[in-house]
């Protein structure tokens, strides 16, 4: 496992990390969470991603209980959480990044995670109704109080991130240092155009999510939806349209030829492709079984074998032209 700096921040994260989205509580209880996190940690993973909204707070509770059982040295791992949607329907408690919500949010997350602090905190989405200055100050205060060390954004527009950085620099506050964007073979826009320039000029780090496009790039939906899969669960019915898209499935099937030539699985190839991006600090993986964790970790062995020619072959399959990435 290699470790990459989170942009220009001093902290380093494992190139592959482990996240709890969708699985913890919904598919994985404490025992399975312990086993999967242990497998990831043994492989060199030092970053574990979460969010208060995952399973309506239950995901944090499961991870917190797992960490307590694992008894790892606190300095040996990183934990993140994210705020925006909230857990309640009060007017100041949902879909907002106001100061009250953020301070209450971090306090609630720390209680559920059973931690004195988290390492990374994210504004899970941008808030169009709260002044960015108020959000920047609140995130700064959370760090100043020792409840987190670094803060960042998730799925923000480049202009919004730049504004947050400028406000922080103007007032000598802790500025955002990382973005958490969706990034996979189907979703590339947040590393192209104004975003690519943004990573270069501001040295922003990235903790990318959904590298397998909710399992589509693993190939498990090539012949339909397995009953025990994520898309086969009633609460994830929103995934069905994506994983049954004929055009996308055709691309995944074409990708199988390259995976066979590299003697790896589709999942490993898709994860390794993400690792080839120099602006990716870490790729957040997910799993519902220990075997999946172990399979995903082997992607670090595949990445060095992906040559520029192979990257071009992949772009041809996904109908991506080089000039589109440069624009």
N, C-alpha and C positions, 0 to 999 in steps of 0.2 A: 504494500500500500504506500502510495506517495501522498505527501501533504502539501497543500497549496495555500499560499497567503490569501486571505479574504480581501482581494483587491490590494489596496495599499496599507491595509490594517496590519498590525504586527502579528495578529493571531493567525494560526494555520489550521485548516480543516482537512480531514481525509478526503481524497478525491471522490470516493464513494461514501455516502452517508446513509442513514436509515431513518425513515419517517413513519408516522403512525396514522396518517390520513386514511380514512375509510375502514382500516382493519382493526385498530385497537378498540376494544369493547364490542364492536359490531361482529368481528370475525375472530378476534383474539382476546382471550381473557388474560389474567395476570400470569398464569403458568406459561402459556405459549409466548407471551410478550417477553418474559424472562429468557426463555430458550432462544428466541430469535435475536434479541438484543445481545445476548451472550455470544451467539454465533457471529454477529456482525463485529462486536468488540474484539473477539479473538482473531478476526481477519484484519484488524487494524482500524476499524471505523472508530472515530472519536466524536462524531457529531450526530445527535439524535433530534429530529425535528418534530414539533408538535404545534398545536394552536388551540386556543380556548374553545373555539367553535366545533372542533372535531368531536363528534358524538356528544355534542352539547355539554362539553366539559368532562365527560367520562374517559375520553382518550388520555387526558392529562392525569386523571386519577389512576388509570391502569399503568401508565409509564412511571408515575411517582411510586406506586407500590412495587413495581418491578425494580426500580433503582434501589429502593430500600432493601430488597432481598438480595440484589447483586452485590451490594456493599463495595462498589468500586471507589477508589480514591477520587475525591471530587475534582481534583485538578487534572485528572486523566481524561475527562470527557466534557463535551459541550452539549448544552440543551437549549433549544429555542422555543419560543411561543409567539403567537400573533394575535393582534386585536383589531376589531372593526365591527363584526356582525353582532357580537355580544350574546349573552345567554338568556336575556329577558326581553320583554316587549315594551318596557318603559320608554318614554319619549327620549330620554337621555341615555338609554342603555343599549340601543341597537343602531347599526349602520352609521356609526359616528366615530370620530377620533377627537372628540372634545376632551379637555383636560380631566374632567371628572371621570369619564368612562375609562380613560387610559390608566389613571392612578388606581381606580377600583379594579380594573382588569388585571394589572400586574399583581395586585395583592391576592386576588382570587386564584390566579394561576399558580403562584408560589405555594398557596395553601394546598391546592389539589396535587401539585407535583411533589410536595413535601420537601421543598428546597428553600434555602435562604436566598438564593439568587438564581437567575438563568443567565446564560452567557450572551444570547442574542435575542432581541425582540424586534418584531416586524409590525408595521402598519399594514394589515392584511389587504386592504384596498385603499384607494384614495377617498377622502371625504370632501365632496364638493361644497358642503355647507359650513364647515368649520375652517376658519383661516389657517393656512399652513403654518403661520407663525405660532399660533396657539399649540398646534400639534408638536412642532419642533421643540418648544419650551418644555412641554410635558415629558417628551421622551428624554430630553436632556436632564430633567429633574429626577426621573426614574434612575438614570445612570448615576447621577450625583449622589443619590441615596443608597447606592450599592446594590440595587435590586436587579441590575443588568449591567453588562459591560459594553455592548455595542448595539446600535439600532439600525434598522434599514426599512426598506419598502417592499411591497409585493404587488406586482401588476400595476405599477404607477406609470403614467406617461412620462417620457423623458423630461419634458418641460417642467412637470411638477417636482421631479426629483431635483432638477437644477435649482428651482426656486427654494426648495428646502435646504439645499447645501448653501446657497447664498445667504439665506436668513441666518443659518447657524454660524457662518463665517463672519457675518456682520456683527453679531452679538457675542462672538467667541464662545459658542455653545458646542456641545458634542454633535457632530453632523452625521447624517446617515452615511453608511459605508458599504451597504450591500443591498442588492435587489433579489427577490425570489420570483423569477418568471417561469412560466411554463416553457419547456424546451424539449422538443423531440423531433424526429424526422418529419412529422407533419406540421409542427408549430415552430417556426424559426424567426418570426418577425421581430421578437424582442432582442435579437442580437444583430439586426441588420439596420441599414439606414441611419437614422438619428441615434439609435441605441448603440450601434458599434462605435460611433464617434464619441458617444457619451462614456463608454467604458474606457476608451483611450484617453480622453481628456481629463476625466475625473478619477480614474483609477478605481472605479466601483467594483466591488466583488459580486459574486452571484452564487446563490444556492438554488439550483434549478430543480423543478418538480415535474412529475408526470413524464419521465423519460421513455416509458413504454406506452404512452397514450392510453392510460387506464387498462393496460393489458393487451391492447390491440396489436402492438409491435412484438408481443411474445409469440404470436402465431396461434394462440389457443382458441381464437375465434374463427379460424379459417374454415372450419367445418360446422359452424353453428355455435350456439351459446351453451357451454357445459353448465349443468345444474349447480355445481359447487363453485362456479366462478363468481367474480364480483358483479358482473352484469346479470347473472342469474338470480341475484337476490332482489326481493321486492323493493327494498328501500333504494336500490340503485337502478331503477327502471329507466332513469334519465340517460343511462349509458347505452341502452339498446340501439338507439339510432346510429350512434357512432360506430359501435363494434360490428354492425351489420351493413355498413356502407360498402357497396360493391366495388367502387373505385379504390377505396382505401385498402380493402382486402386484397385486391389484385396487386397492389404495390407491395404489400407484405409478402404475398406469395412469391413475387419476383425476387424479393430480398433473400428468400431462402437459398437461392443458388449461391449467392455470395457467402452466406453463413456456412454452407456446406464446404465451399472452397477453403474457408478459414478454419474449418473443423471446430465450429462453435455453435451455440444456439442463437436463435433470433434475438432473444433477450440480451445475451451477452454482446452481440453485434450492435444492437441499438444503444445500449449503455456505453459501449466503447466509442461509438460515433460521437456521443455527447462529450466524452472526455477529450476528444481531439480539438475542441474549441478552446483556444487559449484564454478566453474571457470567462470560462466556467471555473469557479472555485471548487465546487463540489456538486455531484449529481445525487439527489435524494432518491434512494430506492425504497421500495415497499415490498411487503411479502405477507402471506398468510400461513406460510409453512417454513420450517427451518431449512428444508431442502431448497426452497426458492432463494433464501438468503445466501446460502453457500454457492448456488449457481450464479447468482448476480455478482458476487464478489470476484468471480473468475474473469469478469469483463476487463479487469486491469491487465490481464495477460493478453487479451485480444487487441487492445488499443494500439500497442506498438506495431502490430502486424497490419494495421490499416494504412495503406500507402496512398499517396495523392491519386494514383490511378483508380484505386478502389473507391475513394471519395467521389471521383467523377462518375464512376459506374452507379453509385448510390444516387447521386444527384440526377442522373439520367432517368432512373426508375421513378424518382419523385418529381420529375419534370421541373427541376430547378436549374436555371441558367446562371452561370457565374456572375454575369453582369447584374442580375437581380440582387445577389448578395452584396454587391459593391455599392449599389445605389442607396 
